[in-house]
Amino acid sequence: MTIADDLAAVFNASGARGYVHARAVDGAGEVGLDESTPVVTASVFKVPVLLELARQMAAGEIDPTERVVVPAGRRTLGPTGLSVMLDDVEVSVRDLAFMMMSVSDNTATDVLMERVDSTRIAATLESLGLHDTIVPDDCAHLLAGLGADLGIDRDSDPPVDFMDIDPALFAKARALDASQTNRTTPRDMTQLLSFVWTDQAGPAEACAEVRRIMALQVWPHRLSSGFPDGVSVAGKTGTLPGIRNEAGVVTYPDGGQYAVAVFTVARSLAAQQPAIDAAIGTAARLAIDSLRQA
């Protein structure tokens, strides 16, 4: 069996289809499974948002210490961070970036996207040759479209259970269609991460800030679940109904660094998918092991 066969078997056993790419950050070797297939980013799109913000901060266009007031009425739907806070919040620009990445705060993301401008994000991605990575929508637009397509009332109490929705509606949901929403390929995403880790994605100061913030993500249940103590992971997760992803850079005690991107589409719409979460970490480890043993 090939490494691609091994990866496919991991995902099949977990109840999902997977798309993977891993590469050594220094460029010496790569491996993948359907790595050039367009995939839905979900919140993984926040990586290029962070990069553009860091580039503009390094250029002096945005002050990272500027205080930003986010009114109570300016909230994007989401389960974490500012999105679930009830009162006005004052925070610095760079701490908004921390919230966007560490707990995937949707409100923080949209406030920052307004600052940096999506056309600037697109221009940076194009300048880096990442032609398959497209970020047209902020979280509010993406989630509003999903709610409309699924017929969901965002204020319903109790919250809607996705398992109760006609599966045919999900097949037509724009936010779950890689041709109609924020998208990338596993190969594009690992290239972006490699550029950041080698100071090729912008000024060294900007790349260092992206690395700093990505290392502060709190979620341990996907990529990092596949690796032992002593191996560090700087990553970003992404989750939507039936979609579970993570992309990041894995650093070994011997100094080896590997960019890896894992995207999945589940066969079930259950909200909790621990087998798929674990498969993301297992697949990342298998892919990187194959590179380290080559």
C-alpha positions in Angstrom: 0.0 0.0 0.0 1.1 3.6 -0.7 0.9 6.4 1.8 -2.1 7.7 0.0 -3.8 4.4 0.5 -3.0 4.5 4.2 -4.4 8.0 4.5 -7.6 7.1 2.7 -8.1 4.1 5.0 -7.7 6.4 8.1 -10.5 8.7 6.9 -12.7 5.9 5.7 -12.6 4.2 9.1 -13.5 7.5 10.8 -16.5 8.2 8.6 -15.1 10.9 6.3 -13.4 11.6 3.1 -10.1 13.4 3.6 -7.8 15.6 1.6 -4.2 16.0 2.8 -0.9 17.6 1.9 2.3 17.7 3.9 5.7 19.2 3.0 8.9 19.8 4.7 9.1 23.6 5.4 12.6 23.6 3.9 11.1 22.2 0.7 12.7 18.7 0.9 9.8 16.4 0.2 6.0 16.3 0.1 3.2 13.8 0.2 -0.6 14.0 -0.2 -4.0 12.6 -0.8 -6.1 14.5 -3.4 -4.0 17.5 -2.5 -4.9 19.6 -5.5 -8.7 19.3 -5.0 -10.5 22.5 -4.0 -11.9 22.3 -0.5 -14.0 24.4 1.8 -11.8 26.2 4.2 -14.3 27.0 7.0 -12.2 29.0 9.5 -8.9 28.0 8.1 -9.4 31.1 5.9 -8.5 33.1 8.9 -4.8 32.3 8.2 -4.6 34.5 5.1 -6.6 37.2 7.0 -4.0 37.1 9.7 -1.2 37.3 7.2 -2.6 40.4 5.5 -3.1 42.1 8.8 0.5 41.3 9.9 1.8 42.7 6.6 -0.2 45.9 7.0 1.0 46.3 10.6 4.6 45.7 9.5 4.2 48.4 6.8 2.9 50.9 9.3 -0.6 51.0 7.8 -2.2 49.6 10.9 -1.1 50.2 14.5 -1.2 46.9 16.3 -1.8 48.6 19.7 -4.7 50.7 18.5 -7.7 50.3 20.8 -10.8 49.1 19.0 -14.3 49.3 20.6 -16.6 46.5 19.4 -20.1 47.5 20.5 -22.5 44.9 21.9 -24.7 45.3 18.9 -21.8 44.4 16.5 -21.6 40.7 16.8 -21.2 37.9 14.2 -22.7 34.6 15.1 -20.3 32.2 16.7 -19.7 30.0 19.8 -16.5 31.7 21.2 -14.9 35.0 22.0 -16.5 38.3 21.4 -19.3 36.6 19.5 -20.8 35.4 22.8 -20.0 38.5 24.9 -22.9 40.7 25.9 -21.3 44.1 26.5 -19.1 46.5 24.6 -15.5 45.4 24.4 -12.4 47.5 23.9 -9.3 45.6 22.7 -6.2 46.2 20.7 -5.9 45.2 17.0 -3.3 42.6 17.7 -5.4 41.1 20.5 -8.3 40.9 18.1 -6.0 38.8 15.9 -5.2 36.6 18.8 -8.9 36.0 19.5 -9.5 35.3 15.8 -6.9 32.6 15.8 -6.8 31.1 19.3 -10.5 30.5 19.7 -11.6 31.2 16.1 -13.6 34.3 17.2 -15.9 35.2 14.3 -16.6 38.7 15.5 -12.9 39.5 15.8 -12.4 38.1 12.3 -15.0 40.3 10.7 -13.8 43.4 12.5 -10.3 42.8 11.2 -11.5 41.9 7.7 -13.1 45.3 7.5 -9.8 46.9 8.5 -7.5 45.0 6.0 -10.0 44.9 3.1 -10.7 41.6 1.3 -9.3 42.9 -2.0 -5.9 43.3 -0.2 -6.1 39.7 1.0 -6.8 38.6 -2.6 -3.9 40.6 -3.9 -1.4 39.1 -1.4 -2.5 35.6 -2.2 -2.2 36.2 -5.9 1.3 37.8 -5.5 2.4 34.6 -3.7 1.1 32.4 -6.5 -1.7 30.9 -4.4 -4.2 31.0 -7.2 -6.4 28.3 -5.7 -7.0 30.1 -2.4 -10.0 32.4 -2.6 -11.4 34.4 0.4 -14.4 36.4 -0.8 -16.6 36.1 2.4 -16.3 37.2 6.0 -17.9 35.1 8.7 -21.2 37.0 8.8 -21.8 36.7 5.1 -20.8 33.0 5.1 -23.1 32.1 8.0 -26.0 34.2 6.8 -25.9 32.3 3.5 -25.7 29.0 5.3 -28.7 29.9 7.5 -30.7 31.0 4.5 -29.9 27.9 2.4 -30.8 25.6 5.3 -33.9 27.5 6.4 -32.4 28.1 9.9 -33.5 30.8 12.3 -30.3 31.9 14.0 -32.3 33.0 17.1 -34.2 29.7 17.5 -34.4 28.2 21.0 -33.4 25.5 21.4 -30.8 25.7 18.6 -31.5 23.7 15.4 -30.0 20.2 15.3 -28.4 19.7 11.9 -29.5 16.0 12.0 -33.1 17.2 11.8 -32.6 19.1 8.5 -33.3 17.6 5.1 -29.9 16.4 3.8 -30.8 17.6 0.3 -30.5 21.2 1.6 -26.9 20.7 2.7 -26.1 19.5 -0.8 -27.2 23.0 -2.1 -25.7 25.1 0.7 -23.2 27.6 -0.7 -21.1 27.7 2.4 -20.4 23.9 2.0 -19.6 24.1 -1.8 -16.0 24.7 -2.6 -17.0 26.4 -5.8 -19.1 29.0 -4.1 -17.4 29.9 -0.8 -14.0 30.5 0.8 -11.8 27.8 -0.6 -8.2 26.5 -1.0 -6.4 23.3 -1.8 -4.3 21.3 0.7 -1.3 22.0 -1.4 -1.9 25.8 -1.6 -2.3 25.9 2.2 0.9 24.1 3.0 2.7 26.4 0.5 1.3 29.4 2.3 2.4 28.1 5.7 5.9 27.3 4.3 6.2 30.9 3.0 5.2 32.2 6.4 7.7 29.9 8.2 10.6 30.9 5.9 9.8 34.7 5.9 8.7 34.6 2.2 5.1 35.6 2.8 6.0 39.2 3.7 8.4 41.1 5.9 10.1 39.0 8.5 8.3 41.0 11.2 5.0 40.1 9.7 5.8 36.4 9.3 7.0 36.2 12.9 3.8 37.7 14.1 1.7 35.1 12.2 3.9 32.3 13.7 3.5 33.8 17.2 -0.3 33.9 17.1 -0.8 30.6 15.3 1.2 28.9 18.1 -1.4 30.1 20.6 -4.4 28.2 19.3 -6.1 26.4 22.2 -7.7 23.4 20.4 -5.8 20.1 21.0 -8.2 17.7 19.5 -7.2 17.6 15.8 -3.7 18.0 14.5 -1.9 18.0 17.8 -3.7 14.8 18.9 -1.6 12.8 16.5 1.8 13.8 18.0 3.6 13.1 21.3 4.8 15.5 23.9 7.8 17.5 22.7 6.3 18.0 19.2 4.7 21.5 18.9 1.9 22.4 16.6 1.0 25.9 15.4 -2.3 25.6 13.6 -5.8 26.8 12.7 -8.9 24.7 12.8 -12.1 25.1 10.6 -15.5 23.7 11.3 -18.9 23.8 9.5 -21.7 21.2 9.3 -20.0 18.1 7.9 -16.7 19.9 7.6 -13.7 19.5 10.0 -10.3 20.8 9.0 -6.9 21.9 10.4 -3.8 23.3 8.8 -0.6 24.1 10.6 3.2 23.6 11.1 4.5 20.8 13.2 7.9 21.2 14.8 10.0 18.3 16.1 12.6 18.5 18.9 15.3 17.9 16.2 14.3 21.1 14.5 12.4 19.4 11.6 9.4 21.5 10.5 6.5 20.3 8.4 3.5 22.2 7.0 0.4 20.0 6.9 -3.1 20.7 5.8 -6.0 18.2 6.4 -9.5 18.8 5.2 -12.5 16.5 5.7 -16.0 15.9 4.6 -18.0 13.7 7.0 -20.6 11.1 6.0 -22.7 12.2 9.1 -23.9 15.7 10.1 -23.5 14.9 13.8 -22.2 17.9 15.7 -19.6 15.8 17.6 -17.2 13.8 15.5 -14.4 12.7 17.7 -13.3 9.9 15.3 -12.8 12.4 12.5 -11.0 14.9 14.8 -8.6 12.1 15.8 -8.2 11.0 12.1 -7.0 14.5 11.3 -4.1 14.1 13.8 -3.4 10.5 12.7 -3.3 11.4 9.0 -1.0 14.3 9.7 1.4 12.1 11.6 1.4 9.4 9.0 2.1 11.9 6.3 4.9 13.6 8.2 6.3 10.2 9.2 6.6 9.2 5.6 8.6 12.4 4.9 10.9 11.9 7.9 11.6 8.3 6.9 12.2 9.1 3.2 
